[in-house]
Amino acid sequence: MENVTEPNKVLSPYSRISQLCFLQLLVNKFGAAAEVLPDGDTTLADAMEKLGMRFLTDSGDRISSQVFQAVSYFAAASLARCDKSDKPLVELMVSGLSHKKLGKKIAQSFRTLLSPSHIMNKENFCHIRPLRQGHLYNFSINAILTMWQRTQDHSTRTNCLIALAATIHSMDTNVYLDAVPQILPLILEGTNVHNDDPTKIFCINIIARLIPLVPTLITTHLDSIISRMVSRTRNTYYSPSDANVECRAAAIDVLALLVEHVGKTQVLKRKARVLSELDVAVDDCSVVVRERAVRCRLAWFNLRDSEE
């Protein structure tokens, strides 16, 4: 643990990731989180939590994102095992979202918690519990929503959006379906996060998954969804999009899904606007975006009043 958390330790990227994965195996397969350290009073999980707390409260220059990278790997291993150390570590990460220096790095580290691993998996006889998704939801989602609502700090609110998107994107939809009315406005806001394409694509994909499941709720946010999707797809020489090819293609897929699952009366009201935006998308510099834009434009063009 000291090798992967010591700020002054110089390790190559491959060496560091190897040690983090080894730490995960120790925690997940062998229950090392409960191992008592030589002081005879502190467990490995306690030591990791205290180290994270120390760095959050350290006002000097020793703050290092390496610590919270290690915390996220440790928490992911505990979470997969449903070890009792998972809750304090996840809560520590949530509290770190408001940190002025490390907040964004901590938010991005939420992507580690449920993401598939080529090391920590069932093929290597690790414990991957189905309940881990519900645990993470209970430990983090309400706290993130509350933090976002109570703070006016732009950086903290952005960090909340990044963490929320990373968490929700990796969950089965039925885990958070009941809370979609509270979550969807933040996911829509997350499509506008600057300089973070993974967060944008996570949010767009979440919206795509929700459209067939909650079409009535989607209808109440229809204008917002269309506005955000066309903002991502609008990519011209003089006004380039802030989204990469994957984001632009996914945004077009969302527009296509609206035709299939939202009431015809509602989409017909927006037909002219969407078609004009798709006229721009069919000239995108990416062949992937152009192909999807052509198919999507055809679906919107074929909408007729008689289909109501």
N, C-alpha and C positions, 0 to 999 in steps of 0.2 A: 504494500500500500504506500509506503514511503516513496518508492521510486516513481509512482504515477501522480503523486500530489506535491512533491517538493518543488517549489518554484525555481530553484537554482539547478535542478537536475536537467542535464542536457541529454535528450534521447532522440533518436531518429523517429520519424513518424511511424514506421513499421514496427520498431521496437516498442514504442509507447502503446500502440494499438494491441500488440501481442500481449503485453503485460496487463492491459485493461481486460482483455478477453480471458486471460488466465485468472484474474481476480473474479470475473463473473462465474467461471467454472467452479472456483472454490466456494463461492457464496451459494450458487444455485444447486450444484450437485452434492456438495459435502456439508452444507449448512455452516459455513465458516463465519457467518455473521454473528453467531452466538458464541464463538470461541473467545475465551478469556485471555487477555493479553498478559505479558509477564508481570505487570503491576498487580495482578491478582484481583482487580476490582472492575476493570473496564473491558467490555466486549469489543470486537472489531467494529460492529455496527455503531456502538456508542462513540468510538474513536472517530469514525468517519463523520458522524453527525456533529461532533464537537469541532472537528476541523473545518467543516463547512460553515458553522456558526461563527467561528473565529475569523474566517475570511470575509464573511458578510459584514462584520462589525469592525474590521480593520480599516482605519482611515489612512494608513500609510501607503507606500508604493509596493508592498509585497503582495498585493492582491493578484491572484493568478486564475485565469480561466481553466487551468489544468485541474484545479481542485474540483470545480463543479462538473467537469467532464468525468472525473473519477466518481463523483457522487452520482451522476446520472447512470453510469454503467453499473455501479453497485446497486442503485435503486431498481434498475431494470431486472437484475438478477434476483433480488429479493422479491420484487413484484411477481415475476414469473413463478416463483416458488410459493408465493403467498406467505412469506416469512413475516413475522411481526415487526421486523425492522423496516418494512416498506413504507408504512404510514409516516413516521417521523422524517424519513429522507425525502419523500415526495412533498410533504408540507414545507420542508426546508427549501426545496426548489421553488415552490410557489411563493414563499416569502421573499426569495431572491429576485423576483421579477421587478421589484421596485428599486433594485440597486442601481445607482447612477452609472457605475463603470461596467459592471458585469451583467446587468439586467438582460440585454439582448442575447448574450452568449448563453445565459441560463435558460432563457425562453427557447432558444434553438435546441438546447440539450433535451427538451421534452420529446424530441423526435426519436431519441434512443429508447424510451421506456417501453414501447410496444412494437417497435420495428422488428421485422424478421432478422435473425442473426444466423450466419453460416457457421458459427461456433456454438452458441447457446441454443440448441435445438433438440428435438426428440431423437434424432439420429445419433446424437452424442449422449443420449440417455439423461438429458437434463429434464428438470421439472418445469413443464409449461402448462400451468393450471388455467382452465377456462375462466375461472373466477377473477383472474388478474384484471380483466377489463372493467368489471364492476367495481373492484377495489380502487383502481385508478380514478374512475369516475367519482366515487364517493370522497376520495382524498383531495381531489383537485378542482373539479369543474365548478362547483358552487363557490369555492374560494376565489377562483379566477374571475368568475362573473361579478362577485361582490367587489373585488379589488378594482375591476374595470369601471364599475358604477360609481365608486366612492372617490376615485382619484381624478384630478384634472390635469395631471402631468402627462404630456403627450407621449413621452418615452415609455412611461409605465403602461399606458393604455395600449401602445403598440406592442410592447412585450407580452401583454395579456392576450392580444389577438394571435401573436405568433405561437404562444404556448397552447392556447385553446385549439387552434387549427391543427397543430402537431398531435395533440391528444385525441381529438375527435376523429381525425382522418384515419387513425389506426384502429378504431373501435368498430365493432359490429353495430349497425344502425339501431338495432333493437335495444341496445344498452342506453342510448340517450334519446330515443324517439319521443318519450313523454316530455322532455325538456326542450324540444325543438323550438317552440314559440319564444323561449328566452334566448336560445343559442343562435337562431338564424340571423337576427340583426347584427350580431358580432361577426358571424361568418361573412355576411355581405360586406361589412366594413373591412374585413381581412383581405378582400380582393384588391383593396387599394393600398396595401402596405408597400412602401417604397423599398427598392433594393433588396428584395427577398422573394425571388421567384418560387422557391419551394412553398412558402406560405400562400402565395396567390394560387398556385396549382392545387394545393390541399383544399383551399376554400371552394374553388370552382368545382372540384370533384365531389366535395360534400354536398354542394347544391344539386349537382347532377344526380346523386343518390337519393336525395330527398324529394325531388320533383314527382316521381311516380308514387311515392308513399304518402305525401301530404299535399296533394294538389290544391286543396282549398286554402291552406295557409300560404302556399306559394302564390296564389292569386292575389292575396292581400299585399304581397311584396312585389308584384309583377313589374311595376315600373322601375323599382330599385334594381331588380335582377337584370332587366333589359339594359338599363343605363350602365351598370357595372360591366356587363358582358361586352357591350359594344365599345366601351372605353378600352377594354383589353384588346379587342380585335382591330380597332382603328389604327392602322399602321401604314403611313405614307412616307414618301421621301422627305418632305418638309416637316412632318409631324410624326416621328417614329413612336411606336407603342413602347410603354414601359414594361411590357410582358414579353417573355421569350416565345419561341415557336410552340412549345408544348402548351403554354398558357393560352395562347391565341386559338389554337386548335380545340382545346377543351372548352373555351368560352363559346365557340361556335356550336359545339355539341350540346351545350346547355340550351342555346337558342332553338336548336332542333327539337329537343325534348319538350319544350314548351308547347310546340305545335301538337305533339302527341297526347299530352296529359292535362293541359289547361283548357278550360271551356272555350269553345270556338268564338263565342261572342267577345270574350276578353282579348284574345289574341288578334282577332280581326281589327279591333280598334287600334292596335299597334302595328299592323301589317306594313303600312307605308313607311313608317320610320325604320323598321327593321330591314326592309328590303333596300332602302337607301344606304344603310350601313353595310349590308352584305355586298352591295355593288362595289364598295371599297375593298372589302375582304377578298373578293374574287380576283383582285389584282395584287394580292400580297406577294412578297418576295419568296415565300416558302411554298413549295408545291403541295405540302401536306395541308397547309391552311387553305390554299386555293381549292383543293379537291373537296374538303369538307364544306367550304363556303358555297360551292356550286350545289352540292346536295341539299344543304340547309336552305339556300335561297329557293330552290325548286319546291321544297316542302312549304315554305311560306307563300310562295307565288301561287300554289295550287289551292290555297284556302279560298273558299267561296261562301257567300252568304247562305246558300242553299244547304250547307253542311250543318247549320245550327240545329 
